[in-house]
Amino acid sequence: MKKITGISITALIVILLLSACATAPYGGSAGSAGKKGSAAGGAESISASPMYYGSGEGSTQSGAINSAKLSAVKKAVSDALGTASAMANREKLEDEVYGKVNVNALVYNDTLEILDRSSDGGQYVVTLGVKINLPAVADVLRGADIYGGIITPQGGDVALPDQETPVVKAPAASNEATPAPAAGNAAASGSTEVSSAGSEAAAAVDPAQAALIREIIDNLTYMVYYDESSGVDPFIAKAAVGMANKFLSENGMEYVDLEQIERIKKDQAAAYEDETGESISMIQWIAGKLNADIYIEVSVDTNSSTKGGKYYGSASVSLKNYDSSTGAGRGTAFYQTIPPALSMVSEADAVNNAVASATYNAIKKAVQQAKGYTEKELVNGLKYDLVIQNTPDSRLMRDFMKKLQRKVTSVKRISTSSEETKYEVRIIGRIEDLEDIVYDTADSIPGMEGIALVYQRGSSITFDSGM
């Protein structure tokens, strides 16, 4: 009897040892699952945020990026459900998941890595990697009653291994290669492409111009305000503006304080109407008054809930960039808090935390976009409207144009008469630089030494010839 008991105990110990060495299933906790053993004796990590890769195309770079992200999500869904379930639910997935859910809610955009991109005939193709928000994917699938693999009706933790990095064909020439963006810098709208495009184009200008472009980019002044038409609680909106300004301050960027904006709105409403006739928005007008280069409009959408004595808040923040002189768009950045922010105090506190987090992450992308767009435009020269009033001598004005042409990127005469002559001028510089160029040029032409500034508004500047 003792002999049999000894054998049983030995067998039990062997079984326990084997069990301890067994691999945790994919459906286990991302933290506890740890490693998945391989045949070669190696290991690959599995987690609730696995890295997946996808390729997509579109008529815009941002469209191609979103298509590629969706491709990555579809691969993760297939692995999570298993091939059989994914195939059986193919139509339901297209209608209830891919066709309805914002892909940015299912990925961590700050992990996005561009592996390759190209364009042909106006069609863009992008290959990228991005970490999947697997718990969010699981919630969406359960909401659509789609189950299989690690997606079970009872819920539970979900995890998958990182997908193997695809081999991307190298570009034909080394000077055409585009570096992958740093993690956290890729916005859903494709801001990294804009920035890279500007950098590549900047390489084509001479060193002096490149240095000037870099100086302008590094010294842009920003003005952040909220979209008053959105109906969001002003307290929440101003909190978002404050967080955006905090980021700008911490990174040594020039910005306009919110109190300055509010003061001008209150005290100079009549002046705004007299000067503009409301042809431009008051925010653009204020941005010009305060010498901001870029103004950023904040839109906020929030939700909150209480569960089990805990308070949750989520926020979607959209930042739209505009050129202060022209009002032209300079990109849009978006960020959504997933999962929601948690507070033990109140729903309002949870919402404030979510707004602060979403804004802080979105402003990084907005600034990158603004710099990228500005850099790209500066390479070709910023466009300004130059008007010279009182121009009765057409030969003298022709001479003025020829000499001006040597000092700017390009100049084109739009119209001419004895009353005034209009030009479209491009320079790598600000409108103040154009003003100096006009003075220098006029000083070299007998009869125009008395040229004087009449007024400047936005990207338009007007002089009297002095003749």
HELIX and SHEET records of a PDB file:
HELIX    1   1 LYS A    2  CYS A   21  1                                  20    
HELIX    2   2 ALA A   30  ALA A   33  1                                   4    
HELIX    3   3 GLN A   61  LEU A   81  1                                  21    
HELIX    4   4 THR A   83  ALA A   88  1                                   6    
HELIX    5   5 ARG A   90  LYS A   92  1                                   3    
HELIX    6   6 LEU A   93  TYR A   98  3                                   6    
HELIX    7   7 VAL A  103  ALA A  105  5                                   3    
HELIX    8   8 LEU A  134  GLY A  143  1                                  10    
HELIX    9   9 SER A  174  GLU A  176  5                                   3    
HELIX   10  10 SER A  191  ALA A  202  1                                  12    
HELIX   11  11 PRO A  207  ASP A  218  1                                  12    
HELIX   12  12 GLU A  228  SER A  230  5                                   3    
HELIX   13  13 PRO A  234  GLU A  250  1                                  17    
HELIX   14  14 LEU A  258  ASP A  267  1                                  10    
HELIX   15  15 ALA A  269  THR A  276  1                                   8    
HELIX   16  16 MET A  282  LYS A  289  1                                   8    
HELIX   17  17 GLU A  347  ASN A  380  1                                  34    
HELIX   18  18 SER A  394  GLN A  405  1                                  12    
HELIX   19  19 ILE A  431  ASP A  443  1                                  13    
SHEET    1   A 3 LYS A  35  GLY A  37  0                                        
SHEET    2   A 3 ALA A  43  SER A  47 -1                                        
SHEET    3   A 3 LEU A 160  PRO A 161 -1                                        
SHEET    1   B 3 MET A  51  GLY A  58  0                                        
SHEET    2   B 3 GLN A 123  ILE A 132 -1                                        
SHEET    3   B 3 VAL A 107  ASP A 120 -1                                        
SHEET    1   C 5 GLU A 254  VAL A 256  0                                        
SHEET    2   C 5 THR A 221  TYR A 226  1                                        
SHEET    3   C 5 ILE A 294  LYS A 307  1                                        
SHEET    4   C 5 LYS A 310  ASP A 323 -1                                        
SHEET    5   C 5 GLY A 329  GLN A 336 -1                                        
SHEET    1   D 5 GLU A 254  VAL A 256  0                                        
SHEET    2   D 5 THR A 221  TYR A 226  1                                        
SHEET    3   D 5 ILE A 294  LYS A 307  1                                        
SHEET    4   D 5 LYS A 310  ASP A 323 -1                                        
SHEET    5   D 5 ALA A 341  SER A 343 -1                                        
SHEET    1   E 5 SER A 410  THR A 416  0                                        
SHEET    2   E 5 GLU A 420  ILE A 427 -1                                        
SHEET    3   E 5 LEU A 382  GLN A 389 -1                                        
SHEET    4   E 5 SER A 460  ASP A 464  1                                        
SHEET    5   E 5 ALA A 452  ARG A 457 -1                                        
END                                                                             
